[in-house]
Amino acid sequence: MTKDVIALTPRMPEPWTVLAGLLSGGPDKLVDTTGEGAVVQLCDEQGRPLVSIEAPLLVQVEGEAERLLGATPPRVPFWWTEARATTGVPEAERLAGTFAARIASLGGGTAWPPEAARSVAVVESAGIGVAPTPAAAQPAVDVLTGNVAVVIMDRPVVAMTAWLSDAYRAAAAAERGLQIVTPPGTALSPAVLANLPGWPSRWVVQDEREGYFDGLSGAVLRWQDGMFATVVAPDATEDDPRTPVAATYREAVNTGERQLALTFRTIHPADERLVLGGALETVWRELTGEPPAGWGTAEPANLPWSPGRLTDVAFTRAPEPTWFVVVGSPGRPALATVRISRTKAGVEEDVTLAFGYGPDEELPLEALQRTAEALVIRHNLQSMLVQLRKARRDLLVPPRFEGPGVPLAFVLGAEEVRRMPDDRARRTPLAEQPLRLGPKARPAYYYPLPGDPSDLSGWSAFEQLMRHLKGS
């Protein structure tokens, strides 16, 4: 049985329903809470949590259960109630399955994975007590060493859940890396990839041939010195410390699917009337004809799109930065991560956004210049890079090699142009001259770049442009 189980129900689990689910493991189970009451836990006699259950989440966005679980949920809105069992404890896995099955049954919904719906059983309850604090503080972490926190996830998609967000923060606070271990069939949500820290954090994929490999680089890994680390090739030297690459990682297939990726930053004057998210919505509407579908501070994205509510959350958390995930409708796969920060320059929005397209779908390339001009005129754009990638339409990150994107265009905002000496922003060494955006008295520039996914020479042109703009 998987270590994570989820109940999807059309009705919110009432307190008595949750209690019935907890007690389905036996009448002597005792309950403790952590996370300011947001997490309920069943614990063993040593005070270690067996099962941690997060507060039910109301999901009001179409397609999230399908995207993250491959499951068919009730009609929106529905409630997502998630439980995580402690790794390697059979009783814990049975308890989690029993809990989810009971919640799904009483709530008129379904349990994921499907076999959890058949997991109702009475579990031996001897030796169960209340967990002391902080023993139950990090229910997502399975192994903790001096170097890393290890999270084992047996799900079709590793999403940036509230569990995983907590594990990220705890690992960072303890100056540890975070290593996520998954079976070979799992993919990463782009939201997880966007937040994965640097070394020694990594995505570790189990593999029949190699044991383990890094899902992003393919490097073969072994558990050594309290963490998963790369294996050095037998013929490696000090000057050439090569690492073997897993054969599974190299088994890439070109499906003809593509992604249009945009990375941009806007800077707004700090003002109590400021509404955030407008730049992102503008890009979404220009390139798809519709606004984003939903957003949240974790996955699943559970709230209908609302710049006003997003702004309220960001202002409430200021001056600390705020991170959001934003998703599109099921018909056009799209996902953005947004980081909002208060700086000396004002309020900054850093956005990474991608849209997925099938081999027979046309990309809205003709709308890129128009989109850039709207950002310049209405949303204080600082800069934007547009790329095209040969990658999955559903935007998920597989443990396989996917080639890098190639740059289609770069945009420099009006304030950045104004700060440059002479006519440097307009006169570049590129073969194709930039296109002016915005008013003549305060121009921004759109720089077209070679965008052939089979030819990486576009990066040479991009680097040449960056050196020129920086005056180096």
N, C-alpha and C positions, 0 to 999 in steps of 0.2 A: 504493500500500500504506500502511496505517496505520503510525504511528511506534511504536505499542505492540503487542506480540504476546505471547500468553500460551499456555502449554501446560498442559492439564488432564489429568493422568494418574493411574491407579489405583495405580501403583507410584512410589515415590520415585526420581527420577533419580539413579542411582549416579554416583560421580565419573567413571568411564570413559564413562558415557553423556553426561554434561555435556561432557566433553572431546571426545567424538565430535561432539557438536553444534557446539562451537566450531570444531573443525578442519574441519567440513564446508564452511567458507568458503575453505579452501585450506590446505595443509600448512605454510605459513610464517607463519601468524597467531601472534602472541605475545600472552600474557595477562598482565594486571596485576590486582590486587585493591585494593579500597578499602572503607571502612566496616567496618574490622576483619575483613576477609575475607568480609563478607556480600554484597558486590557484586563480580562479575567483569566485566572490561572488555576489549574489543578496541579497539585504538587505531591512529591513522594515524601517518605519519612525523613530523608536528609534535607528537606526544604528545597529540593531542586524542582523546577517546573516540569511537569509532564506534558501538559497541553496549555497553550496560550491562545485566548480567543479575543479578537479585536471587536470593538463596538460595531454594530451593524452600520453600513454605509449606504445611503440612499443614492442610487445611480440614476441620473436623469438624461443620460447621453446614449443614443443608439450606437450599437456596434462594439461596445467595450468588452463585453463578455466573449463575443465572437473573436475579437482581436487578440485578447490576452489568454483565453482559455480554449478557444475552439468550441465553446459551449453554446447551446441555444437557451437563452434566458427567458424569463417572463417578459411581457411587454413593459417598456419603460413607463413610469419609473418602477424600479424594483430594488430590493434590498440585498446587499452583498455582505455576507457574514463569514469571516475568514478565521480558520483555526490552524495553528502550527504545532505539530508534535515534535517533541525532543528526539533528535536523531538517534537511532540505534536502540531504542527502548520499545519493544513490541507492544507493551501495554499502552504506551503513549499513542502509538499509531492506531490501535484499536479504539482508544478513547476519542481521538480526533474524528475518526470515521463515524463512530456512533453518535457523537455530538452533531455533526453535519447532517447525517441521515435523519435524526430526530427533528432538527430544526426544519429541514426541507419538508418532511412529512407533515408536521404541524402547521407549517406556513404555506402549504399548497404549492411548493416549488420543486426545485431539483437540486441535487448535490453534484459537485465536481471534485474528483473524477467520478465517472458514472458508477464505478464499483463501490464508491462510498455510500451510495443509496442502499446497498445491501449489507451495510456494516453494523446494523443495530445488534448489539450483543451486551450481555452483562459481563463486566470486567471485574476481576478480583480486586477488592478495595482495601485489603489489609495494609496497614502501614502508611496511610495517606495523611498528610498534615498540611499546615499553613506555611507558605514560603516566606522566609525572612527577607527583608530588604538589605542589600541590593541583589540577592541571588537571582531574583526574577527580572532584573532590570532590562536584560537584552534577550528576549525570547527568540530573536532571529538568528543569533550566533550559535553555531554548533561546536566549533573548536576555537579556543583562545590560547594563543602563545605569546611570547614576548615580542614577536615580530608582527603577527597578523591576527585578524579575526577572520575565521572561515565560516562561510554560509553555504550550506548544501541545499540546493533547490531542485526538486524534481517536478518541473512544470513545463508546459510547451513553450512558454515565453517568460523570461525573467523580466518582470516589470519593476518600475520604481515605486513599489508599494510603500505604505507607511512603515511596515516592518523594516524594509531595506533602507529607507531614509534614516530611521533610528540607528541602524547598524553603521551606516556611513558616519553619522555624527559622533557616535560613541568611539569608533575606531580612530577618527581624526582627533578627538579630544585626548585619547590615550596615546597618540602618535604611533599608531599601528597602521599597517596596510589592511585592505579588505580584499579577500579572495573568495570569489563565487564559484562553487563547484556544481556542475550540471552533467546530466547524461548527454550522449551525442546528439539526440534529436531536438535539443533545446535551442532556441534563438534568444537574442537580447532585444529588448525594446530600445529604440534610439535614445529614450530618456535615461536609461541606465548607462549607455555608452557615453552620453554627454557628461555624466557625473562621476565616472570611474576615475579615481585618483591615479597618480603615477606610481611607479615602482615603490614597494613590492606588491601593490594591488594588481589583480589580474583576473581574467575569466578563465577558469580551469575546466577543460572538457575531458570527460572520461572516454577512453578509446580502447577497443579490444586489442589493437596491434601495438600501440605505443604505451599504453597505460594511461597517461595524461598528456594533454598538450594545451597550449595557450590558444583560446578561441579567436583571438584577434591577430596573432602573428604566426600561429602554427608551430611555434617552438615546442619541442618535446620537454616535458616537465617531470621532475621527481620531488618527492617530499624529503627535504633535507634542511637541517638547521631550523626546524620549527616553522617551515613554510614551503609552498610549492615554488621551486626555482628551476631555471633552465638547465638542461643537460648540455655539457660541452662535448663536441664531436671528438672521436678518438684521434683524428689527425689534426686537431686544432693546435695552434701555437700561440705564444703570447702576443705576437703581432697580428694573428688572425684567429681570434677566439670564436670560431664558428659554432653554431648551434644547429643540430639536426631539426628538420621540419617534418611534421607528421604527414604521412601519405594521405590520410583522410582529409586534411586541410587543403591539400593541393588538388583534390578531386572537384574542381569547379566546373560548372556547366553554364554556358551562355544561353540564357532563355530569351534574350532580346528585351527584357524588362529594363526600365531606366528610372532614374530619380533626378528631379530638378531640385537643387539645394541652394538655399539663400542664407547667408549669414550677414546680419546688419546690426548697426547700433544707432540709436537715436538719443539725443541729449535735449532735455526740456528744462527751461527755467523752473525752479521750485516755486510752485504756486498752489494754494489750497483749492483752486478751481480746476487744476490739472486732472484730466482723465487719461489713464494709461490704456494700452492695448489698441489704440487707434491705428498705429502704423501696421501692426500685425493684421488687423482686420482689413486694412486697405490692400495689402499684398494678397490676402486670401481672396477677396472679392475680385480683384483685377485678374487673377490667374485662374480662378475656378468659377466665378460668377455667383458665389455664395459666401456667407460669413463662416467662421469656424463653428463647429457643432458644440464643443464643450471644453471645459477646462477644469483644473484642480491643482492642489498642492502635492498630489501624489497620483499614482495610477491604481485603479482605473480613474480616468477623468470623469468626475461624477456630476458636475454642474453645467447647466446650459450656458452658452457663451454670453457673457455680460461684462463689458469693459468697466462699468460702474462698480460691480461687486469685486472684480479683480483689483481695481484701484483701492477700494476700501481695505482689502486685506493687506495690500502693500503698504498703505499709509499706517495701518495699525501696527505693523511690524517694524516700521522705520524707527531708528536709522539702520537697523539690521537689514541686510539684503533679503529679498524674497525670490523664491524659485517657483515657477509654474510650468505645467505641461498643458498643451492645447492640442486638441484633435479635430479632425474633419469628419465629414459624414462617411458612411461605409462605401458609397459609390465612388468617392475619390480619396484614396488613402493619403492622409496628410498628418504630419505631427510636428509641433514646434516646442522647443523649450525656451523659456523666457526668464532672464534674471534681471531683476530691478534693483538698482543700487542708488543710494543717496551719496553724491560726491560733491567736491568743491565746484565742479562745473554745473551741477544741477541734479536732475533725476535722469539716470541712464537706463535705457532698455537694451539689453543684449539678447538678440534673437537668433536662434538656429532653426531653420524651417526646411522641410523636405516634402515634396509631392511625388507620388508614385504613378508610373505609367506602364501599361502593357505594351507589347511589341507592335500592336496595331493602333495604338492611341497616339494622337498628335499632341506634341508639346506646345504650350502657348508662348513660343519664343517671341512672336511679334508683339506680345504685351509687356515684355520686360522693360523696354525703354519708357513706356507710358507709366508703368508701375514705379520705376525709379523717380520719374518726375513728380509723381504724386507724393512720394515720401519726402522729396526735397522741398516742395512747396508747402506741404501741410504738416509735416511731422518732424522737422529739424533733423533730417538724416545726416549722420556724420560720415558713414562709409557703408558700402555693401559689396559683397563678393557673390557672384552667381556661378554655380558649377553644374555640370552634367555628369552623371555617373551611370555605369552599367551595374545595376543593382536591383534588388527585389522590389516589385511593385508594392508589396505590403509594408515596405520600409523596415522590416525586421532584419536584424544583423545575424547571419548564420555563422557557424564555426567553419567557414570555408573562405578561401581567398576570393576577395572582390577587389577589382582594380580601383585605383584612386580616381577621383573625379577630375575633370578638366575644366579650367576656367572659361566661362562664356563671356563674362563682363565684370568690370569693376566700376564702382560709382564713388565719387568723392564729393562730399557735401559742400555747400556754399561757404560755411564758416572755415572749413579746412582749406578751401581754395583761397579765401581772403587772406589767410595767414602766410601763404607762400610768396616768396619774393618774385618780382618781375612777372613774367608770363609763363612760369614753369608748368603750371597745371594744364595749360592749353597746348603748349609746344612740347611734344614728347618724341622720343626716338622710334616709336612704333610706326609701322607702315600705314595703319589706319588711324586717322586723327580722331580725337574725342568729339562727342556730340554735346553741345551745351544744353543744360537743363535749367529751368527757372528763368527769372528776369535777367536781362542783359547786364544791369547794374550790379547784380549779385549772383553770378552764375555758379552752377555746379557742373560737373562733367561726368559723362558716361563713356567709358573706355571699352569698346568691343574687343574681344580677344578670340583667338582660334579656339573652337569648342568641339573638336573631333575626339570622341571618347577613345578612339583607337590610336591617337597620336598625342603624346604627352608634351609636345613642344610648346603647347600653350602656357605651360608653367614657366618656360624660359622667357616668354614674352611678359608674363606677369611679374616675374622677378626683375626684369629689365625696367618695367614701369615703376615698380616700388623703389628701386635704386634711384631712378630719375626724380621721383616725387620727394624722396628724402634728401636729395642733393648729394648723394654719395657716388 
